[in-house]
Amino acid sequence: MEPDHTSPPDIDPKLLEILVCPLTKVPLRYDRTAQELISDQAGLAYPVRDGIPIMLVDEARRLDKSEIRK
């Protein structure tokens, strides 16, 4: 069976366990559909490109209030 190249790659669960927001130092949640690591506390979404998290504040997208989980 060939790999499905249409679906976005997942982040290694072990990597997700150790990644934290560079600003707040809190754990992140992974949005597989948007390919982003979300920091609700900072209100930022860090992009994941080709399965690699880009943990730079300058590359992060500001979240709308409706996207932030309490």
RARA-V791739 format. One record per residue. N is the residue number from 1. RES is the residue in one small letter. PHI is phi as a letter, one per 20 degrees, with the letter a starting at -180 (* if undefined). D_FIRST is the distance of its C-alpha to the first C-alpha in whole Angstrom. Layout:
N;RES;PHI;D_FIRST, N;RES;PHI;D_FIRST
This chain:
1;m;*;0, 2;e;e;4, 3;p;f;7, 4;d;e;9, 5;h;e;12, 6;t;e;14, 7;s;e;15, 8;p;f;17, 9;p;f;17, 10;d;e;18, 11;i;e;21, 12;d;g;21, 13;p;g;24, 14;k;f;26, 15;l;f;27, 16;l;f;27, 17;e;f;30, 18;i;d;32, 19;l;f;32, 20;v;c;35, 21;c;f;37, 22;p;f;39, 23;l;e;42, 24;t;d;42, 25;k;m;40, 26;v;d;39, 27;p;g;35, 28;l;d;33, 29;r;d;30, 30;y;e;27, 31;d;d;26, 32;r;f;23, 33;t;f;23, 34;a;e;26, 35;q;l;25, 36;e;c;28, 37;l;d;30, 38;i;d;33, 39;s;d;36, 40;d;f;38, 41;q;f;41, 42;a;e;41, 43;g;m;40, 44;l;c;37, 45;a;c;34, 46;y;e;32, 47;p;f;29, 48;v;d;26, 49;r;d;25, 50;d;l;21, 51;g;n;21, 52;i;d;25, 53;p;f;28, 54;i;d;31, 55;m;e;34, 56;l;d;36, 57;v;g;39, 58;d;f;40, 59;e;e;36, 60;a;f;36, 61;r;d;36, 62;r;f;39, 63;l;e;38, 64;d;f;40, 65;k;g;42, 66;s;f;40, 67;e;e;37, 68;i;e;38, 69;r;e;38, 70;k;e;41
